[in-house]
Amino acid sequence: MRILWLASWFPSPQDTGNKIRVFNLVRAAASRHEVTLLSFADTGDNIDEAGLTPYAHVAGIVQRTRPAPSRLANLRALLSPLPRSIVLGHSPEMARCFDAEVRTGRYDLLIVCHYDNARYALRYTATPKLLEEIETGPLRGAVALARAGPPRARAWLSWMKTRNYIAGLMRHFNACTVASELERANLMLGNARRCPVAVVPNVVSAAVDHANAVKNPYRLIFNGALSFGANFQAVDYFLREVWPAVLQAEPRAELWITGRTDDATRNRVPPAQRVLFTGYLADVKPAVAEAAVCIAPLQVGGGTRLKILEAMVLGTPVVSTSKGAEGLEVRDGEHLLIGDTPEQFAAQVVRLLRDEELRDRLAANARRLVEGTYDWSVIAPKFLSLLEQVAQC
């Protein structure tokens, strides 16, 4: 079978959660089928085509443009029944590239990542189509967390537009995927019952060897770029509400925050002692493996958290909010620790820093969970079966 795959970000190197998911699913598809990839990329992105060559032919990489919208464009987006990202984010270049590929008549299946890109495939009714990873958690959560008044009204309007848009999309696709049962339930509540919804969890490789990592018993790590709004909010919350209590209890504690961080972003987070912004790391795994604790203090989000799965594979125990661990088949006290208030989160971090035996037990349990539930070898056969079912529609 020949598959045309449209990705929101080029999946190699695997330096974000989205890229890790797409890379592993492409790898799964390529084990049995021929995959051709079209992808967006942002200015400054690292692009490693060679890393994807064993699995997919790259037909094109389109630079995502983000011009500042005019007042008229903003007004048009506000008044449109469509989500703002749909009104302002259309790429004529990607439309041309996608059309040119589909019109060759080579493809047996079209896969489009995320609802923002669905529009490029809508006109093609003769070829089976899969909409990969619909995620609505961040928008739903933004409504609950927004300040009363205009901010909450804007968040609610954005959520309603997106929910209605996704529901309308469903009639045009043969199937769609989500990353967790929770996302599936939320999608069905949005009246998007017009095509099958399959749960395809995020995928990691449990074959990573971390045996030689030397743990720093006082180091915490947040392995996520602050350019993603949910990550920024999580770090801002942690530094303001949690970190002072951790330092008071354990003055030797230190926190590493990975990912690209420009000066403007750093200036927005509260100043804090013993915090290191590492900048972009070509390979974040050694830093995660050497940390004593990985934190996931997320307040909003959806899907399943690859930053948590990544830490679990690397033998680093996790402290998370319930929202941060949402969608994962984890149990508090067995696979990780949960803290939903600042006081609880700080206490759980300090508890782990002081208890090496607890760290080892959680890490061992978590790794077994990943090996049995989220490893590539477990997910790949199920994903292949889904692709073959959709292609026969």
C-alpha positions in Angstrom: 0.0 0.0 0.0 1.2 3.5 -0.8 0.5 6.2 1.8 0.7 10.0 1.6 1.3 11.5 5.0 1.0 15.2 5.9 2.7 16.2 9.1 2.5 19.4 11.1 6.3 19.3 11.9 9.1 17.4 10.3 9.5 14.3 12.6 13.3 14.1 12.6 15.1 14.8 14.8 12.7 13.6 17.5 13.0 16.7 19.8 9.4 17.3 20.6 6.5 15.1 21.7 4.6 15.5 18.4 7.7 14.6 16.4 8.3 11.5 18.5 4.7 10.3 17.9 4.8 10.9 14.1 8.3 9.4 13.7 7.3 6.2 15.4 4.0 5.9 13.6 5.7 6.5 10.3 8.2 3.8 11.2 5.4 1.4 12.0 3.6 2.1 8.7 6.9 1.8 6.7 7.5 -1.7 8.1 4.8 -2.9 5.7 3.9 -0.1 3.3 5.5 2.7 1.2 5.2 6.1 2.9 5.7 9.5 1.3 5.8 12.5 3.6 4.8 16.1 3.2 5.6 18.3 6.2 5.5 21.8 7.5 8.5 23.3 9.3 9.0 26.5 11.3 11.8 29.0 10.8 14.9 27.7 12.7 13.7 24.1 12.9 16.4 21.4 12.7 15.6 19.2 9.8 17.2 15.8 9.6 16.0 14.2 6.4 18.6 11.4 6.7 17.0 10.3 9.9 13.7 9.7 8.1 15.1 8.2 4.9 15.0 4.6 6.0 11.2 4.9 6.5 9.7 7.5 4.2 10.3 9.4 1.0 10.2 13.2 1.6 8.2 14.8 -1.1 8.3 18.3 0.3 8.9 20.5 3.3 6.9 23.7 3.4 8.0 26.6 5.5 5.2 27.7 7.8 4.6 31.5 7.6 3.3 33.4 10.5 2.8 37.0 9.3 1.3 39.4 11.8 -2.4 39.6 10.9 -3.9 43.0 10.0 -6.8 44.4 11.9 -9.1 43.4 9.1 -7.8 39.8 9.1 -8.3 39.6 12.9 -11.8 40.9 12.5 -12.5 38.4 9.8 -11.2 35.6 12.0 -13.4 36.8 14.9 -16.5 36.9 12.8 -15.9 33.6 11.0 -17.6 30.4 12.2 -14.3 28.7 11.7 -11.4 28.5 14.2 -8.9 31.3 14.0 -6.1 28.9 13.0 -8.1 27.8 10.0 -9.0 31.3 8.9 -5.4 32.7 9.2 -3.2 29.6 8.8 -3.9 28.4 5.2 -0.8 27.7 3.2 -1.3 27.9 -0.6 2.1 26.3 -1.0 1.2 23.3 1.0 -2.1 23.1 -0.9 -0.2 23.0 -4.2 2.2 20.4 -2.9 -0.5 18.1 -1.6 -2.7 18.5 -4.7 0.3 17.6 -6.9 1.0 14.4 -5.0 -2.6 13.2 -4.8 -3.2 13.9 -8.5 -0.5 11.5 -9.4 -3.0 8.8 -8.5 -0.3 6.8 -6.7 -1.8 6.7 -3.2 -4.1 4.2 -1.6 -4.4 6.1 1.7 -4.1 9.7 2.8 -3.1 10.5 6.4 -3.4 14.0 7.7 -2.0 15.0 11.2 -4.3 17.3 13.2 -7.5 19.1 12.3 -5.6 22.2 11.3 -4.4 20.4 8.2 -7.6 18.5 7.3 -8.6 21.1 4.8 -5.9 20.0 2.4 -7.5 16.6 2.0 -11.2 17.5 1.9 -11.7 17.6 -1.8 -10.4 14.1 -2.4 -13.3 11.7 -1.9 -12.1 8.8 -3.9 -9.1 8.0 -1.7 -9.6 6.7 1.9 -8.5 9.3 4.5 -7.4 9.1 8.1 -7.3 12.2 10.4 -4.5 11.5 12.8 -4.5 12.7 16.4 -7.4 15.0 17.1 -6.6 16.8 20.4 -9.1 19.0 22.1 -7.8 19.0 25.7 -5.8 22.3 25.6 -8.8 24.3 24.3 -11.2 22.8 26.7 -8.8 23.4 29.6 -8.2 27.0 28.5 -11.9 27.8 29.0 -11.7 26.6 32.6 -8.5 28.5 33.4 -9.3 31.7 31.6 -10.0 34.8 33.7 -13.7 35.8 33.9 -14.8 38.4 31.4 -13.4 38.9 27.9 -10.6 36.3 28.3 -13.0 33.5 29.2 -15.4 34.6 26.5 -12.6 34.4 23.9 -11.5 31.0 25.1 -15.1 29.7 25.1 -15.7 31.1 21.5 -12.5 29.4 20.3 -13.5 26.1 21.9 -17.0 26.2 20.4 -15.7 27.0 16.9 -13.2 24.3 17.1 -15.6 21.7 18.4 -18.1 22.5 15.6 -15.4 22.5 13.0 -14.1 19.0 14.1 -17.7 17.6 14.1 -18.1 18.9 10.6 -14.8 17.3 9.4 -15.8 13.8 10.5 -18.1 13.2 7.6 -15.2 13.7 5.2 -12.8 11.1 6.8 -13.0 7.4 7.0 -11.6 7.3 10.5 -9.7 9.4 13.0 -7.3 8.7 15.8 -6.9 10.2 19.3 -4.1 9.5 21.8 -6.2 8.4 24.8 -9.6 7.0 25.8 -10.3 10.3 27.5 -9.8 12.2 24.3 -12.0 9.7 22.5 -14.8 10.2 25.1 -14.5 14.0 24.8 -14.6 13.8 21.0 -17.8 11.7 21.1 -19.4 14.2 23.5 -18.8 16.9 20.8 -21.2 15.1 18.5 -18.4 14.0 16.2 -20.0 10.6 15.7 -19.7 10.5 11.9 -16.7 8.2 11.5 -14.9 5.6 13.6 -12.6 7.0 16.4 -9.6 4.8 17.2 -7.3 5.2 20.2 -3.6 5.1 19.2 -1.5 5.9 22.3 1.7 7.9 22.0 4.6 5.6 21.2 8.1 5.4 22.6 10.9 2.9 22.3 11.7 1.0 25.4 15.0 -0.2 23.8 16.8 2.9 25.1 19.7 2.0 27.3 20.1 4.3 30.4 22.1 1.9 32.6 25.2 4.1 32.4 23.5 7.3 33.5 24.9 8.7 36.7 22.0 10.2 38.7 22.3 13.6 40.3 20.3 13.1 43.5 19.2 16.7 43.7 18.3 17.5 40.1 14.8 18.0 38.8 14.1 18.3 35.1 11.3 19.7 33.0 11.7 18.2 29.5 9.5 20.4 27.4 9.9 23.6 25.3 8.4 26.7 26.8 7.4 27.8 23.3 4.4 25.5 23.8 1.8 27.4 25.8 0.8 24.5 28.1 4.5 24.0 29.0 5.1 27.7 29.7 2.1 27.8 32.0 3.3 24.7 33.8 6.7 26.1 34.4 5.3 29.5 35.4 3.1 27.8 38.0 5.8 25.6 39.3 8.4 28.4 39.8 5.8 30.7 41.4 3.9 28.3 43.6 6.0 25.1 44.2 9.7 25.8 43.7 10.2 28.1 46.8 8.9 25.4 49.1 11.1 22.7 47.5 14.2 24.9 48.0 13.3 25.7 51.5 13.1 21.9 52.3 16.1 20.9 50.1 18.4 23.8 49.4 20.6 21.7 47.2 17.8 21.0 44.8 18.3 22.3 41.2 16.0 22.5 38.2 16.9 22.1 34.6 14.4 23.3 31.9 15.1 22.0 28.4 14.2 23.3 25.0 14.7 26.6 23.1 14.0 29.6 25.2 14.4 33.1 23.9 15.0 36.2 26.0 11.4 37.3 25.8 10.2 34.0 27.2 12.7 33.9 30.0 11.7 37.4 31.0 8.1 36.3 31.4 8.8 33.5 33.9 9.4 34.5 37.5 13.0 34.8 38.6 14.1 31.8 40.6 17.3 30.5 42.2 19.1 27.3 41.1 17.3 27.1 37.8 19.1 26.3 34.5 17.7 26.9 31.1 19.6 24.4 29.0 18.6 25.7 25.6 18.0 23.3 22.7 19.5 19.9 23.3 20.0 17.7 20.2 19.4 14.7 22.4 17.5 15.3 25.7 17.7 11.7 26.8 21.0 11.9 28.8 19.8 15.0 30.7 16.5 13.2 31.6 18.3 10.0 32.5 20.7 11.8 34.9 17.9 13.7 36.8 16.5 12.4 40.0 13.0 13.6 39.3 11.1 14.6 36.2 8.3 17.1 36.9 5.1 17.5 34.9 3.1 20.3 36.6 0.7 20.8 33.7 -2.6 22.7 34.2 -4.0 22.2 30.7 -3.4 19.8 27.8 -4.7 16.7 26.1 -3.6 13.5 24.6 -1.0 11.6 26.5 2.2 13.1 27.8 5.3 12.0 25.9 7.5 13.9 28.4 6.3 11.5 31.1 6.7 8.4 29.0 10.2 9.5 28.0 11.2 9.9 31.6 9.7 6.5 32.5 11.7 4.8 29.7 14.9 6.5 31.0 14.4 5.4 34.6 13.6 8.8 36.0 10.6 8.9 38.4 7.9 11.5 37.8 5.9 13.9 39.9 2.9 15.2 38.0 -0.5 16.9 38.4 -3.5 14.7 37.6 -3.9 16.8 34.5 -0.3 16.1 33.5 -0.8 12.3 33.8 -4.3 12.4 32.2 -4.8 9.8 29.6 -2.0 7.5 30.8 -2.7 4.2 32.5 -0.8 5.1 35.6 -1.5 4.8 39.3 -0.4 7.3 42.0 2.2 5.7 44.2 2.9 2.8 41.9 4.1 4.4 38.6 4.5 8.1 39.6 3.5 10.6 42.3 0.6 13.0 41.9 0.4 16.5 43.5 -2.6 18.7 42.5 -2.0 21.6 44.9 1.3 23.5 45.2 1.8 22.1 48.7 1.1 18.5 47.6 3.4 18.9 44.5 6.3 20.3 46.6 5.9 17.6 49.2 6.0 14.8 46.6 9.1 16.3 45.0 10.9 16.5 48.4 9.7 13.0 49.2 11.4 11.6 46.1 14.6 13.6 46.6 14.9 12.1 50.1 13.9 8.5 49.3 16.2 6.7 46.9 14.4 3.4 47.4 11.1 5.0 46.4 12.7 6.5 43.3 14.0 3.1 42.3 10.6 1.4 42.9 8.6 3.9 40.9 11.2 3.9 38.1 11.1 0.1 37.8 7.3 0.0 37.8 7.0 2.8 35.3 9.4 1.1 32.9 7.4 -2.1 33.0 4.3 -0.2 32.2 5.9 1.4 29.2 7.2 -1.9 27.9 3.8 -3.5 28.1 1.6 -0.6 27.0 3.4 2.2 25.1 6.4 0.6 23.4 6.6 0.8 19.7 6.5 -3.0 19.4 3.1 -3.1 21.2 1.5 -0.2 19.3 2.8 -0.9 15.7 0.7 -4.0 15.0 -2.5 -2.3 16.1 -1.7 0.8 14.1 -1.0 -1.3 11.0 -4.3 -3.1 11.4 -6.1 0.3 11.6 -4.4 1.5 8.4 -5.4 -1.6 6.4 -9.0 -1.3 7.6 -9.2 2.3 6.6 -7.7 1.7 3.2 -10.4 -0.8 2.4 -13.2 1.7 3.1 
